[in-house]
Amino acid sequence: MAEKLQLMDLPIPGPQLQQSADFHLKRSSNPLMATSVPILPVEKRLLAKRRYSCPTCNTYLQNPIADPRLIKISEKEFALDVYPVLLAKIVADATADDVINCVLSVINPLPTSINVKIATAETIPANITGIGSEITVSLPLTAFVVPARREKIALLETLPTHMLTDATRASRAEKLARSINNGGQISWVNDKEPVKEQGTNWVSMSFAYSSVGPTQATKPPKIPFYVTVETKMPQKWTSSTGGLKFGFWAVERT
């Protein structure tokens, strides 16, 4: 048995674990008793894995894997696969009235399009910004639709334009293709109307902020956004009914 436990990388029960088990047994009859034994979680016995088959056709209904280290998750439903990704970046130097223009991108990881609403406070207090002074934020576009992520898609297509660099030939070609499709390079500095760019599974929009009072900051401020997402259920989640709606806070540093 010890050799099998070592093969499976499972800890072999030691004297400390046995002392903890004995203490749990005594404490069940006297909950107020004092002890110097470290209280460890109560272990559970290893259960036998059974194989089940259909009595009519002998088809295996359950056939466990001998080595538990080979077991994989059939469907990954982590938060990273559901929650959209927010990215912010400064796109221009401060203007004469100390307004700093930025771009905010929302990337959709779901195979269905999402309706997004973004909100933030008009004035962010100094204890949140992290730069020693409060800031005012202007977010012209607050509601939009982000397209679904296709199953087979190139990585560069999933990146907003402001994230593309000139480091590789493929990245430079992607930037040039988007510039041609947009009729030229997009200018994110526009005081009259919000600027928006939409990609395969992402949307970028303009926003700006300005500091209220002097700052000693060597890095951009933190800006909190509250994001509300509403979408249809993906087809693989057949056990769920209705739609999917949730909200979350995202703190971005441009």
C-alpha positions, 0 to 999 in steps of 0.5 A, a space after each residue: 500500500 505504501 508503494 502505491 501511495 508513493 507512486 500516486 504522490 500521496 502523503 503516507 499517514 504519519 504519527 502527527 496525522 494519527 494524533 489528530 485523528 485520535 483527538 477528533 474522535 475524543 473531541 466529538 464527545 467533549 467539544 470544550 476539551 483543550 489540546 496541544 495537538 495541532 488540529 489537522 483536517 480529518 482525512 477520508 479513506 481512499 474509495 475503490 473505483 468501479 467499472 459499470 457497463 450496460 447489462 444489455 450491450 456490455 457498453 462501458 458507462 463508467 471506466 475509471 483511469 488507473 492513474 489519477 494523474 492522467 485525469 483531465 477536465 473535459 470542460 473548462 469554465 474558469 472566470 478567465 474563460 467567461 469574464 471580459 478582459 479590460 485593457 487601458 493605455 495612454 495614447 497621447 501626452 497631456 494637453 495644455 489643460 492637463 487632459 490625458 487621452 487614453 484608450 480602453 479595450 474590452 476583449 470578449 472570450 465567450 463564443 457569444 456576443 456580449 452587451 457591455 455597460 461600463 461606468 465609473 465615478 466622475 471624480 476618483 478620490 486620491 486614496 484610490 488613484 494612488 498618485 496623491 491627488 484625485 482625478 476627474 474621468 470622462 468616459 463618453 461611450 458607456 454601452 456597446 456590443 462586443 462580437 463573439 470570439 470565433 472558435 478558430 482565430 489567429 492570436 493577432 486578430 484577438 489583440 486590440 490595435 493599440 497592443 500591436 507592436 512593430 517587433 514582428 513582421 506579422 504584427 506590422 502586417 496586421 497593423 497595416 491591414 487595420 489602418 487600410 480598413 479604417 481609412 487611416 490610423 485612428 486618432 483617439 484625441 477627439 473632444 467632439 464625439 467618442 472614438 470607437 474601434 471594433 475588432 474580431 472579438 474586441 471593442 476599443 473606445 476613447 476616454 480621458 482623465 485629468 488630475 485635480 491639484 499637484 501630484 508627485 506620481 511617477 506612474 499613471 493613476 488607478 481608475 476603477 470601472 464597473 462593468 455589466 455584462 449580459 449575453 446568451 448562454 453558450 450552447 455547451 452550457 445546455 444544463 443552464 436556462 435563460 441568459 447570463 448577466 453579471 457585473 464586476 469591478 476592474 481597476 485599470 492603470 493606464 
